[in-house]
Amino acid sequence: MLKVKPPDGYPPEKGRVARGNDYSPVAVCVILDTFDFAIPPELEELVMAGLDAGCALSGTLQTENIGLEKMICNIVSNPNIRYIVLCGREAAGHLPGESLKCLLRNGLDANRRIIGSRAPTPYLFNLPEWVVERFRQQILAVVDLLCEPGSTDRNLPGLNPEVVAKAVWSCYQEEPVEFMGMKLYDPGAYPGDPVLCKVAWKVTRPWELLGQKRPEVSALVLWKLLPKTNCGKCGERTCRAFASKLSQWMVPLEQCPLLLEERYAAEREAIKRLLLSD
């Protein structure tokens, strides 16, 4: 079975990712649906479960653009990685889990947007297209354990460290084993050289590269759709202050935790439509 030694400088993108067994065929991706300075213990447990089970890389993914690009850089630099175990709960604002799956399934369109993703800005402008395509070829499958936004039941597969560990174990078996309807085994390294690259520049306003005008939305209109509790959980003193920053694209929608609750689903979707309107 072909295995290769990752190059010096692997993994090239540092951050919320930990290095495990370099020769493992699987990486664990835990969706981060909250602030990166307040990661819930249950998500940290999933990261550690992947490492303890023998994965190559284990970390969190928060955004559908730059975060995903960093993940691509780290994976293509290690050809041994052929699977991604996707777990945690989806982030309702950025939809990074959905974007990852759509990228592998559909690729990018002519504007570098991930085909089929419903995320606000699923554009991959910061990497060469051939690097993205190499990622798509290298990854054989996503072991999809992802839970719905807001899920808290630790018995759900995507929030259960034991299930995540079993998924990792299944991926590095020499003979195929069945895991949740999938036949998993270690096929060996991707037959191509490691690609060592970094996110060279950071496009944060993709509409500008596309020659489009950023959607302009009234802060007052957005405020009317907010919970208007002034709870401060978003980091702003009032909902009006949050609405002002939201209208200027200075904060993400999911920074308001109340909007992620089911009772505000209609308001959340209305705000997303306003922010994404042409």
C-alpha positions in Angstrom: 0.0 0.0 0.0 1.4 3.4 -1.1 2.1 5.8 1.7 4.1 9.0 1.5 5.9 11.3 4.0 4.3 14.7 4.1 6.7 17.6 3.2 8.4 20.0 5.5 6.0 22.7 6.4 3.0 20.4 6.7 0.3 21.4 7.5 0.8 24.7 5.8 -2.2 26.5 7.4 -2.0 26.7 11.2 -4.9 27.5 13.4 -7.7 25.4 14.8 -6.2 22.1 13.5 -4.1 19.5 15.3 -1.7 17.1 13.6 -2.1 13.3 14.3 -0.9 10.3 12.4 0.7 11.5 9.2 0.0 8.2 7.4 -3.7 8.0 8.3 -6.2 8.2 5.4 -8.7 10.4 7.2 -9.1 13.9 8.5 -11.8 14.9 11.0 -13.7 18.2 10.4 -15.8 19.5 13.2 -18.1 22.3 12.3 -17.7 25.3 14.6 -21.1 27.0 15.0 -20.1 29.5 17.6 -17.4 32.0 18.4 -13.9 30.7 17.9 -12.8 32.0 21.3 -15.6 30.1 23.1 -15.5 26.6 21.6 -18.0 24.4 23.4 -16.5 21.4 25.3 -18.6 18.9 23.3 -16.9 20.1 20.0 -13.5 20.0 21.5 -14.2 16.4 22.5 -15.0 15.5 18.9 -11.6 17.0 17.8 -9.8 14.9 20.4 -11.8 11.8 19.6 -10.5 12.0 16.0 -6.9 12.4 17.1 -7.2 9.6 19.7 -8.6 7.3 17.0 -5.7 7.9 14.7 -6.7 10.5 12.2 -4.2 12.6 10.3 -5.7 16.0 11.0 -8.5 17.0 13.3 -9.9 20.5 13.6 -12.8 22.9 13.2 -14.3 24.6 10.2 -16.2 27.8 10.7 -16.7 29.5 7.3 -17.6 28.5 3.7 -14.8 30.5 2.1 -11.4 31.2 3.7 -11.9 28.5 6.3 -12.6 25.9 3.7 -9.7 27.1 1.6 -7.3 26.6 4.6 -8.7 23.1 5.0 -8.0 22.4 1.3 -4.4 23.5 1.7 -3.8 21.2 4.6 -5.3 18.2 3.0 -3.7 18.4 -0.4 -0.3 18.7 1.3 -0.8 15.1 2.6 -1.7 12.7 -0.1 -2.4 10.0 2.5 -5.7 11.7 3.4 -8.5 10.2 1.4 -11.5 10.7 3.6 -13.1 13.4 5.7 -15.2 12.6 8.7 -17.7 15.6 9.0 -19.2 16.0 12.4 -20.6 18.5 14.9 -23.7 20.5 14.0 -24.1 22.7 10.9 -23.6 26.5 11.4 -26.9 28.0 10.2 -25.3 31.2 9.0 -22.2 30.1 7.0 -23.3 26.5 6.1 -19.7 25.3 5.9 -20.7 21.6 6.1 -23.1 21.9 3.2 -20.5 23.9 1.2 -17.8 21.2 1.7 -20.1 18.5 0.5 -21.3 20.6 -2.5 -17.7 21.4 -3.4 -16.8 17.7 -3.6 -19.9 16.8 -5.4 -20.3 19.7 -7.8 -17.1 21.8 -7.9 -17.0 25.5 -8.8 -18.9 27.5 -11.4 -17.3 30.1 -13.6 -17.4 32.7 -10.8 -15.6 30.4 -8.4 -18.8 29.9 -6.4 -19.4 26.4 -5.0 -22.2 24.9 -7.1 -25.3 24.1 -5.1 -24.3 25.7 -1.8 -26.9 27.9 -0.1 -24.2 29.7 2.0 -24.0 33.5 1.9 -20.5 33.7 0.2 -19.3 30.2 -0.9 -16.5 31.6 -3.1 -13.0 30.2 -3.3 -11.0 33.0 -4.7 -7.8 32.6 -2.7 -6.6 29.3 -4.3 -5.7 28.3 -7.8 -8.5 26.3 -9.4 -6.2 23.3 -10.0 -5.6 23.1 -6.2 -9.3 22.9 -5.6 -9.7 20.2 -8.3 -6.8 18.2 -6.7 -8.7 18.3 -3.4 -11.8 17.0 -5.1 -9.9 14.2 -6.7 -7.9 13.2 -3.6 -10.9 12.9 -1.3 -12.8 9.8 -2.0 -15.8 10.4 0.3 -17.1 12.4 3.2 -18.3 10.3 6.1 -21.2 12.6 6.9 -22.2 12.6 10.5 -23.2 16.3 10.6 -26.2 17.2 12.8 -28.8 19.9 12.2 -28.1 23.4 13.4 -28.8 23.8 17.2 -28.6 20.0 17.9 -27.6 19.2 21.5 -28.3 15.5 21.8 -24.9 13.9 22.5 -26.3 10.5 21.3 -26.6 11.8 17.7 -23.7 10.3 15.6 -22.2 13.7 14.8 -22.0 14.7 18.5 -20.9 11.4 19.8 -17.1 11.0 20.3 -17.4 7.2 20.2 -19.1 7.3 16.8 -16.6 9.7 15.4 -13.8 7.5 16.6 -15.4 4.4 15.0 -15.7 6.3 11.7 -12.0 7.1 11.8 -11.1 3.5 12.7 -13.2 2.3 9.8 -11.3 4.4 7.3 -7.9 3.0 8.0 -8.8 -0.7 7.9 -6.9 -2.8 5.2 -10.1 -4.7 4.3 -13.4 -2.9 3.6 -15.7 -2.6 6.7 -19.3 -1.3 6.8 -20.0 1.9 8.6 -23.4 3.5 8.5 -24.1 2.1 5.0 -20.6 2.9 3.6 -17.8 0.5 2.7 -14.6 2.1 4.1 -11.0 1.0 4.0 -7.6 2.5 3.4 -6.9 2.7 -0.3 -3.4 4.2 0.1 -2.1 7.6 -0.8 -3.4 9.6 -3.7 -1.0 9.0 -6.7 0.3 12.5 -6.9 2.9 14.7 -5.2 2.0 16.6 -2.1 0.8 20.2 -2.9 2.3 22.6 -0.4 0.4 25.9 -0.7 -1.1 28.6 1.5 -4.0 31.0 1.2 -1.9 33.7 -0.4 -4.5 36.6 -0.2 -7.9 36.9 1.4 -10.9 38.0 -0.6 -13.5 39.1 1.9 -15.8 40.9 -0.5 -16.3 38.5 -3.4 -19.0 40.6 -5.0 -16.3 43.2 -5.8 -14.2 40.7 -7.8 -17.3 39.7 -9.7 -17.9 43.4 -10.7 -21.1 43.4 -8.7 -22.4 46.0 -6.2 -22.6 44.8 -2.7 -26.3 44.4 -1.6 -27.3 47.5 0.4 -29.8 46.7 3.1 -31.3 49.2 5.5 -30.2 48.7 9.1 -33.7 49.6 10.2 -35.2 46.9 8.0 -32.8 44.3 9.5 -33.5 45.5 13.0 -37.2 44.9 12.6 -36.4 41.3 11.8 -34.2 40.8 14.9 -35.4 39.5 18.2 -35.1 43.0 19.7 -34.2 41.7 23.2 -31.0 43.7 23.5 -29.5 40.6 25.3 -25.9 41.4 24.3 -25.1 37.8 23.4 -24.0 38.9 19.9 -21.3 41.1 21.5 -23.1 44.4 20.8 -24.9 46.5 23.3 -28.2 46.6 21.5 -30.0 44.9 18.6 -29.9 48.3 16.7 -26.1 48.3 17.0 -26.0 44.7 15.7 -28.3 45.6 12.8 -26.1 48.5 11.8 -23.0 46.3 11.6 -24.9 43.5 9.9 -26.1 46.0 7.2 -22.4 46.8 6.6 -21.3 43.1 6.5 -19.2 43.7 9.6 -20.6 40.8 11.5 -22.0 37.4 10.4 -25.7 36.6 10.8 -25.1 33.7 13.2 -23.4 36.0 15.7 -26.9 36.5 17.0 -27.5 33.2 18.8 -31.3 33.8 19.2 -31.7 33.9 15.4 -30.5 30.4 15.3 -33.4 29.2 17.3 -36.3 27.6 15.5 -38.8 30.2 16.7 -36.9 32.8 14.6 -36.5 30.6 11.5 -38.7 32.9 9.3 -36.9 36.0 10.4 -33.5 34.4 9.8 -34.4 33.3 6.3 -35.8 36.8 5.5 -32.6 38.4 6.6 -30.5 36.0 4.5 -32.6 36.8 1.4 -32.1 40.5 2.0 -28.3 40.2 2.4 -28.0 38.0 -0.7 -30.3 40.0 -3.0 -28.9 41.4 -6.2 
